[in-house]
Amino acid sequence: MSELVLHWIWKNRLYEPAALRTLCGEVVEVKHPGNPCSQGPDFQGAHIRIEGLLWIGSVEIDLYPSLWQAHGHHRSPAYQGVILHVVWTSPPAASTRDAEGREIPILPLAPAVPEDVIKRLYPKKKSFPCAGLARNLPAEAWLSLYDQWGENRLRARHRLYRSEHELIQAFWSALLYSFGVPNGEPYKQIAELLPWATFCRHAESLIEKEAALLGVAGLLDSVSPPVEDYEKQLVETWAYLRRKMGWTSHRFQWRTWRPPTSPWRRLAQLAALVQGHPTLLGLLVHPPAELPLPNLYWQTHWAWQRPFPKPLRRSTPFLYRSVLINAIYPFAIYYFRSIGRIEQALAVLDKFRQLPPESHTYARLYAEYAYPPQNAWQTQGQIQLWREACEPQACLACSVGRQLLER
């Protein structure tokens, strides 16, 4: 059960009135449930008759009685006007007291709510708090919400970088991560082990970039003896960089992947991309129309001495969309805003909104219960919406949650 659904049940009286009993067995009659309030107790101006005596005041709603103290209500003067503590379920010995020690009646609502109401409002499989209520609002409200949280995600991902160096390193980390999405953590760790300032200074040629990335990733350890000239050159270059820079290989937990998405090929393709954009700022300001292919060896091999059945002839647009969504576009928008070039930031944002929506867990979840997103900006917003509002059940921090309670 979610608190928002509990609010909805209380506000719309979706219970059997004759079954309302306090924890002590007193008969409760709701004359008026009160008006939703975002500050202080959840419902104010309620008219509640308890054992024939009419009370007028506030109602606080929590999933469990213990949340009264967990939220600090027992110390707050604002909650001294609460006349009823509505909960979903409660242990028999629970008690609620205000700042003056006055005991407040507890009303467990679960015994009074019909099973069909619970099934309709609260899906048992993974969902978000208002999943059962989502389509009480039009699609426009949800699409606007996705857009709003897209901006929230952009702001959450950035801080005030103290220098251009910090900005570039953060972009370098995001760029590597984007090559491994949704399993980008090993790539991100490589960015930490190979900071951009060091990497671009000491790995100038394409073969040096490939050797540094593949070597630090541990992909050149314990390989079969080189056969082709490129293999020999790669191993020798990595050995030279290890001696010169003190770089070491690391063991990463690479998740299962298909040959076209192997870390060998992804890192080689990343090397080809940054070889053409040695400052990285150029990649933000003038991104290419598509990702370059890796060198010829990695067009025909998906791992060390393991050839593709057919050579790769073009870069997959799916990977480039991931790079744009997770690295280039967010950092370009931030960068242009930071230097006051607002029109260019808006132009990048418009391109972001032209990308097709991603197909991740949250996009499918909101599409099933609410409405499907229309573009990649909105699917990025859904990630932040889930993390900051839905998962912690911070429904009153969400415009949709507030609108639902006001209906």
Summary of the structure (lengths in Angstrom):
residues: 407
radius of gyration: 28.5
end to end distance: 20.1
largest distance: 92.9
contacts: 1252
relative contact order: 0.11
helix: 51%
strand: 11%
